[in-house]
Amino acid sequence: MGERTAKVIPLSDGPVPKHAQLRAILLDLAENQLGPDAPVPSERDLMARFGVSRATVREAIGQLVSEGRLYRIHGKGTFVARERVTSQLHLASFTEDMKRRGLDPATLVRGVQLRTPDASAQAALGLGTAAQAWRVERLRLAGGTPMALEIGWLPEAMFPGLAGQDLSGSLYALLTSRYGVVIDRGEQSVWAETADRDLAVLLGVPAGAPVMVFRRTSTAGGQPVEHVTSWYRGDRYQVHMSLDRDHR
């Protein structure tokens, strides 16, 4: 007996556009039947199953991709995206932030070197051209999944022997317990980039995938103590901000 052909379920010609009907079907499939990173049916299968055009299928899938519900891998197909971690902007370490969201944080220390910082870090930390600083590169994970690459600079004069410390946990907690430095303020800028090949490999995303870049200078009692740039996966991380109207 030949393979049974899937029953066609034609979409209605009512007031709701067919691409919107198909989007709702695919969203229900992603949320309630398929797991993260599971493939969704191909365009051809969806066209045959629901009696719609390729343009309708692409519109429905494109909307879900733009919303971060699905993601595409060229040559392989479309897959269910993992739920994004939402962070409200505040001054906290990555470790504290992930624990607050019920995720298990982990850190892979990729290198700690005593070097002359670049001009940007020198200016942010108020260092002279001859001053040395620790360059700390760490890969941050949440629930076993790479979340961000972080490269930070910290003045050597303030943190002697930092390379010999355990940097796989909360850096802020270490600075407080080992050096008596309590970070209490930070200035941060955020922008978007695309991942180059090296960054994509580290974060487990395709080259060219969107990333959110955070650059922060943190202070303790008005003294700059840390200048750090972090590249976060755009498909796993989003930021929530509460805005008040300025009545001036």
C-alpha positions as CSV (number, residue, x, y, z in Angstrom):
1,M,0.0,0.0,0.0
2,G,1.4,3.4,-0.9
3,E,2.1,6.2,1.6
4,R,-1.0,7.9,2.8
5,T,-1.3,11.5,1.6
6,A,-1.9,14.2,4.3
7,K,-5.4,15.6,4.2
8,V,-5.7,19.1,2.8
9,I,-7.2,21.6,5.2
10,P,-8.0,24.7,3.0
11,L,-8.0,28.0,4.8
12,S,-11.2,30.1,4.7
13,D,-11.8,33.1,2.4
14,G,-13.3,35.1,5.3
15,P,-12.2,38.6,6.6
16,V,-9.0,37.3,8.1
17,P,-6.2,37.1,5.5
18,K,-4.9,33.6,4.7
19,H,-1.4,34.6,5.7
20,A,-2.7,35.7,9.1
21,Q,-4.6,32.4,9.5
22,L,-1.5,30.4,8.6
23,R,0.7,32.5,11.0
24,A,-1.7,31.6,13.9
25,I,-1.5,27.9,12.9
26,L,2.3,27.9,12.8
27,L,2.5,29.9,16.1
28,D,0.3,27.3,17.8
29,L,2.5,24.5,16.3
30,A,5.7,26.2,17.6
31,E,4.4,26.9,21.1
32,N,2.4,23.8,21.9
33,Q,3.7,20.9,19.7
34,L,7.3,21.5,18.7
35,G,10.3,22.1,20.9
36,P,13.0,24.7,20.6
37,D,15.2,24.3,17.5
38,A,12.7,21.8,16.0
39,P,12.0,22.2,12.2
40,V,8.7,23.5,11.0
41,P,7.1,22.0,7.9
42,S,8.6,23.1,4.6
43,E,7.1,25.7,2.3
44,R,6.0,23.0,-0.1
45,D,4.4,20.9,2.7
46,L,2.5,24.0,4.0
47,M,1.3,24.9,0.5
48,A,-0.1,21.4,-0.1
49,R,-1.5,21.0,3.4
50,F,-3.4,24.3,3.5
51,G,-4.1,24.9,-0.2
52,V,-2.3,28.3,-0.3
53,S,0.3,30.0,-2.5
54,R,4.0,30.2,-1.8
55,A,3.7,33.9,-1.3
56,T,1.1,33.3,1.5
57,V,3.4,30.8,3.2
58,R,6.4,33.1,3.0
59,E,4.4,36.0,4.4
60,A,3.3,34.0,7.4
61,I,6.8,32.6,8.1
62,G,8.4,35.9,7.5
63,Q,6.2,37.5,10.2
64,L,7.1,34.9,12.8
65,V,10.8,35.2,11.9
66,S,10.7,39.0,12.3
67,E,9.0,38.5,15.7
68,G,11.7,36.1,16.9
69,R,9.4,33.1,17.1
70,L,11.1,31.2,14.2
71,Y,14.5,31.4,12.7
72,R,15.9,30.4,9.3
73,I,19.2,28.6,8.4
74,H,20.0,29.0,4.7
75,G,19.9,25.7,2.9
76,K,18.4,23.8,5.9
77,G,15.0,25.3,6.7
78,T,13.0,27.1,9.3
79,F,13.1,26.2,13.0
80,V,11.4,27.1,16.3
81,A,13.3,29.8,18.2
82,R,14.2,29.5,21.8
83,E,12.4,31.8,24.3
84,R,14.3,35.0,24.8
85,V,15.7,36.1,28.1
86,T,14.2,39.4,29.0
87,S,16.3,41.8,31.1
88,Q,15.3,45.1,32.6
89,L,18.1,47.6,32.4
90,H,19.8,47.8,35.8
91,L,23.3,47.5,37.3
92,A,23.8,43.8,38.1
93,S,26.2,41.1,37.1
94,F,25.4,38.6,34.4
95,T,25.4,35.8,37.1
96,E,22.9,37.7,39.3
97,D,20.8,38.6,36.3
98,M,20.4,35.0,35.1
99,K,19.8,33.5,38.5
100,R,17.0,36.0,39.0
101,R,15.4,34.6,35.9
102,G,15.7,31.0,37.1
103,L,18.5,30.2,34.6
104,D,21.7,28.4,35.5
105,P,24.6,30.8,34.7
106,A,28.0,29.6,33.7
107,T,31.2,31.3,32.5
108,L,34.1,30.1,30.3
109,V,37.1,32.3,30.9
110,R,38.8,32.6,27.5
111,G,41.7,34.7,28.7
112,V,43.1,37.2,31.3
113,Q,46.0,39.3,30.2
114,L,47.8,42.3,31.6
115,R,48.1,44.8,28.7
116,T,48.0,48.4,27.7
117,P,44.4,49.1,27.0
118,D,43.1,50.6,23.8
119,A,42.3,54.3,23.6
120,S,38.6,53.8,24.4
121,A,39.3,51.9,27.6
122,Q,42.0,54.3,28.6
123,A,39.7,57.3,28.3
124,A,36.8,55.5,30.0
125,L,39.0,54.4,33.0
126,G,40.9,57.7,33.2
127,L,44.3,55.9,32.7
128,G,47.5,57.3,31.4
129,T,49.2,55.9,28.3
130,A,51.7,53.9,30.3
131,A,49.1,52.4,32.7
132,Q,48.3,48.7,32.5
133,A,44.9,47.0,32.8
134,W,43.6,43.5,32.9
135,R,41.9,42.4,29.7
136,V,39.3,39.8,30.7
137,E,37.5,37.8,28.0
138,R,34.7,35.5,29.1
139,L,31.9,33.6,27.3
140,R,28.7,33.7,29.3
141,L,26.2,30.9,29.2
142,A,22.6,30.5,30.5
143,G,21.1,27.1,30.9
144,G,24.0,25.6,29.0
145,T,23.5,27.9,26.0
146,P,26.0,30.5,24.9
147,M,24.4,33.9,25.6
148,A,27.1,36.6,25.3
149,L,30.8,37.2,24.7
150,E,32.2,39.8,27.1
151,I,35.6,41.6,27.0
152,G,36.3,43.9,29.9
153,W,39.2,46.1,31.1
154,L,40.0,46.7,34.8
155,P,42.9,48.8,36.1
156,E,45.8,46.7,37.3
157,A,46.6,49.2,40.1
158,M,43.2,48.7,41.6
159,F,43.1,44.9,41.2
160,P,46.6,43.4,41.7
161,G,46.7,39.7,41.1
162,L,43.3,39.5,39.3
163,A,44.6,36.9,36.9
164,G,45.0,34.5,39.8
165,Q,41.4,34.8,41.0
166,D,38.4,32.7,40.0
167,L,36.7,34.7,37.3
168,S,34.1,32.0,36.4
169,G,31.4,33.4,38.7
170,S,30.2,36.9,39.5
171,L,32.9,39.4,38.8
172,Y,31.1,42.1,40.9
173,A,30.9,39.7,43.9
174,L,34.7,39.0,43.5
175,L,35.6,42.7,43.4
176,T,33.7,43.3,46.6
177,S,34.9,40.3,48.6
178,R,38.6,40.3,47.4
179,Y,39.3,44.0,46.8
180,G,36.6,45.8,48.8
181,V,35.3,47.6,45.6
182,V,31.5,47.9,45.4
183,I,30.3,49.0,41.9
184,D,27.4,51.4,42.4
185,R,26.9,53.1,39.1
186,G,27.3,52.6,35.4
187,E,26.9,54.4,32.1
188,Q,25.9,52.1,29.2
189,S,25.3,52.4,25.4
190,V,23.5,49.8,23.3
191,W,23.5,49.2,19.6
192,A,23.0,46.4,17.0
193,E,25.6,44.6,14.9
194,T,25.8,41.3,12.9
195,A,28.1,38.5,14.1
196,D,31.3,37.9,12.2
197,R,32.5,34.4,11.7
198,D,34.5,34.1,14.9
199,L,31.8,35.6,17.1
200,A,29.2,33.4,15.4
201,V,31.1,30.2,16.3
202,L,31.4,31.2,19.9
203,L,27.7,32.1,20.3
204,G,26.5,29.2,18.3
205,V,24.7,31.3,15.6
206,P,25.1,31.6,11.9
207,A,27.5,34.2,10.6
208,G,25.6,37.5,10.0
209,A,23.1,36.8,12.8
210,P,22.0,39.9,14.8
211,V,23.7,40.6,18.1
212,M,23.0,43.3,20.7
213,V,26.2,45.2,21.8
214,F,26.4,46.7,25.3
215,R,29.3,49.0,26.2
216,R,29.4,49.9,29.9
217,T,31.7,51.9,32.2
218,S,31.1,51.1,35.8
219,T,32.2,53.1,38.8
220,A,32.6,52.7,42.6
221,G,32.3,55.9,44.6
222,G,32.8,57.9,41.4
223,Q,36.0,56.1,40.5
224,P,35.9,54.2,37.1
225,V,36.7,50.6,37.7
226,E,35.5,48.6,34.7
227,H,35.0,49.2,31.0
228,V,33.3,46.3,29.3
229,T,31.8,45.4,25.9
230,S,29.4,42.5,25.6
231,W,27.9,40.9,22.5
232,Y,24.5,39.2,23.2
233,R,22.7,36.9,20.9
234,G,19.8,38.8,19.3
235,D,17.7,35.6,19.1
236,R,18.0,34.9,22.9
237,Y,18.1,38.2,24.6
238,Q,15.9,41.3,24.8
239,V,15.8,44.4,27.0
240,H,12.8,45.8,28.8
241,M,12.7,49.5,29.7
242,S,10.2,51.5,31.8
243,L,9.8,55.0,30.5
244,D,8.4,58.0,32.3
245,R,7.3,61.2,30.6
246,D,9.6,64.1,31.1
247,H,7.3,66.9,32.3
248,R,10.0,69.7,32.1
